[in-house]
Amino acid sequence: MTGGSLASVAWVDDRKARFVVLPAGSEWYPTETVADSEPISATVVDSDAIPGTYAHPELPYEITVLEA
């Protein structure tokens, strides 16, 4: 990664999938392409979480939580 510190990067993953979250405007190695907001939806299965669909009020992000 260039253009930022590792403290500003969040890894979200399990054994089957992974994505990286970093601040808009940061460059990501090896492409050196500047990060931008992209639409994303994710589904989380967790017996301890409150089920529902949650959307960010200003960004195209949606998280759906299902009971395990």
Buried (B, 14 or more C-beta within 10 A) or exposed (E): BEBBEEEEBEEEEEEEEEEEEBEEEBBBEEEEEEBEEEEEEEEBEEEEEEEEEEEEEEEEBBBBBEEE
